[in-house]
Amino acid sequence: MAATAQRVTFNGSLGEDLAARLDLPAGPVRAYALFAHCFTCSKDIFAAARITGELSKRGIAVLRFDFTGLGQSGGDFANTNFSSNVADLLKAVDFLRARYEAPRIMIGHSLGGAAVLTAAGDVPELAAIVTIGAPADAEHVVHNFHADVSRIESEGEAKVSLAGRDFTIKKQFLDDLKGQAVPDRVGALRKALLVMHSPRDDTVGIDNARRIYDAAKHPKSFVSLDTADHLLRGRADAVYAAEVIASWASRYIGAEEESTADMADQPEVTVMETGGGKFQQAVKAGRHRLLADEPESFGGLDTGPTPYDFLSIGLGACTAMTIRMYAERKGIPLERVSVDVNHGKLHAADCEECTDEQKERGGKIDRFERAITLEGDLNEATRKRLLEIADKCPVHRTLEAGAAVVTREKS
């Protein structure tokens, strides 16, 4: 099973929809992490993608999102500030807590690191914090547009060029930065901290790492990124950072076998609205996380299978599993089985495969058509028998027999 990525949205601190990506591991989720990107960057920078990929390989799901006014998120960057970035982070925490579970790891790159350090104290479930090239005070970001500060102060705002793009910076942004006390927040944390910084970082000097490290209480660690630049643009540097973070974080979220909770007392399946689009649903099936949605033509975001797609998935998966179990038991050299399922509605009277009882009910009926591919050195008699076995699939029988659905309000 491959790792999966889900596009999701949630409401930010200024009321705008924030675009996010949730990367889920292939197997059970050991813990959830939240990644905060650098100043004027986006969730899709290479370092974020690489770190997210390495964590997902180790069973850690990661949510990364675009702050208000950046990337694919709504809102006007000019109306944001450091405080709104911190508030956006806490909104992301609320989203994970409500739809999945609260993050146990927070990772911040550059100014995102300062934001993570500021927000971390308000996340009681948090176990570990990572900063990458983070400034020891939020006001450090002003050096990116230092030549424009006097104009911003006198005129109230100014358009500045950052990384080849124009951004409007307002005086309220500068005023907000002056009111931040990141080292004080760091000193009050009682959580594991990993400070990562490159001695060659010419955007945020390595002295910032020392100030953060000195302000923190144990357990704390420092890792030098050696030859890396501020944005970790070198693949080897990003991979190294990702591997270190993944290994270090594992110490604070527990061993994999210990994090696999007993699911006996939990509902088998829970479906909950995400707030993304009109129809998007977060689906919890035991330890597994999926999305359900409708296509754009129906007013959805097309971020996951439709409800009827899930029915077809259940029928196809059960069919393939049933055939595989029979083949294994009988020693049949079946190499691979695949099932295509098509769902449609037609009038019962026109359904050749329907029972007399179904035809007598009249109206339209749901029709699922399976096309089964059997690979291997199989004779005709064996192929025929395997197709017969497909009809013994439990989901097939449930669909044909019907089922009782009991509804109650959850107390």
Secondary structure by P-SEA (a helix, b strand, c coil): cbbbbbbbbbbccccbbbbbbbbbccccccbbbbbbbccccccccaaaaaaaaaaaaacbbbbbbbcccccccccccccccaaaaaaaaaaaaaaaaaccccccbbbbcaaaaaaaaaaccccccccbbbbccccccccccccccccaaaaaaaacbbbbbcccbbbbbcaaaaaaaaaccaaaaaaaccbbbbbbbbcccccccaaaaaaaaaaccccbbbbbccccccccccaaaaaaaaaaaaaaaaacccccccccccccccccbbbbbcccccbbbbbbcccccbbbbbccccccccccccaaaaaaaaaaaaaaaaaaaaaaaacccccbbbbbbbbbcccccccccccaaaaaaccbbbbbbbbbbbbccccaaaaaaaaaaaaacaaaaaaabbbbbbbbccc
